[in-house]
Amino acid sequence: MRALFSDLLQISSPTVSKSTKDSMANDADDNFEILDLAEAGKNWLERALDGELSKKSVPVQLAMGGTSGWVAGYLFQKVSKAAATAVGGGFMLILVGHHTGYLKVNWKQFEKDINKTQQTAVKEVEKRYPAFQGAFNKGKDLVKKNVMISSGFAAGFLLGMAM
């Protein structure tokens, strides 16, 4: 601890020469490690499940899967309730405004726009189906490799949704 404070005092003292300061700065730069964050973010779920966690004991796998499932289910429940309240409340306000005469809704145009959006969505799904199918197959293989973690997650998710 004293060495740390003495180093700080030496750096901040005006009697230290410029070359000494430069060498200290270069030494400080050499102490840092450069991380490749792009590589670290790739397939983090697969690396986590195929790596250390799948080698743990069955109770640990069930506990980790159940805990993460419970948290995900609880958050999903809260977010879905808020989203349903916002969408339902907005739709209710539109209907009440239309019924009382404050809003005039062109229902034919609304229906036409909904049909157009539906057709566009169907085209996009058909266009992206191969990528979705590939991701679905990868997910299915991941669940098969980690049955204990997956079953714990499913049970925890259902418990989280029930709370």
URBEL-V757409 format. One record per run of one state. SS is the DSSP state (h for helix, s for strand, l for the rest). FROM is the first residue (numbers start at 0). TO is the last residue. Records with the same first field share a line. If there is no record, write none. Layout:
SS=FROM-TO  FROM-TO
//
This chain:
l=0-0  12-16  30-35  41-42  50-51  55-56  100-105  145-145  162-162
h=1-11  17-29  36-40  43-49  52-54  57-99  106-144  146-161
//
